[in-house]
Amino acid sequence: MIELNSIVKLISKPQDGRGVIGEKYKVADITRTDIKLCSIETNDMCFYTEPKNVIEDIIISIPDWVKSSTFGTETFETKLDNTTNKIIKLLKSKNKAYGDTALNPVKIFSRLDATEAICARIDDKIMRIKNKGINDKTEDTVDDLIGYLLLLKMSM
C-alpha cells in the first residue's frame, strides 16, 4: 500500500508527461485521486500522478551490498510478481471505483451478460493496440487488456 514518504517507481507516464519511467520518487502528498511525487535527491522536482502509474519500490529497503550481489538481480519470479501485482491492484482499484459491474453488469443500456460485455471490452482494447501500436501512450491499454482477460477467466 502506498503511503506518505513511500519510495515508488514510476511505471507509466502521467498525462502531463512529467517524470521519468523507471525512476524512483518519494510520495509527498496523497489526495483522493492522485499522489504527489518528488525527486528523492533534491525533493524540488514534484508532480502529481495517478496511483496506477507507480509501483512501490520494495528493493529500496535492501542494503546496497545485497543489491550489488547476485541476490539483487531481478529474477523471472520477481518480474512476474511485480507485473501481476500491478494488474491486481489496478483491477481492485477499478472494482472499488465502479462496483462489481464487470462481473455483475447493471444492464441499463447494454443487455450483455458479464462474459459477453468483457469480450466486447477486450475487442476494443485489441483494436486500440492494432491501430496505435504498443508504445508509452498505449502501455495502459496492455494492462487493461490483461485485466480484462483475468476478468473473462473469472466470469467463465
Buried (B, 14 or more C-beta within 10 A) or exposed (E): EBEEEBBBBBBBBBEEEBBEEEEBBBBBEBEEEBBBBBBBEEEEBBBBBBBBBBBBBEBBEEEEEEEEEEEEEEEEEEEEEBBEEBBEBBBEEBBEEEEEBBBEBEEEEEEEBBBEBBBEBBEBBEEBBEEEEEEEEBBBBBBBBBBBBBBBEEBE
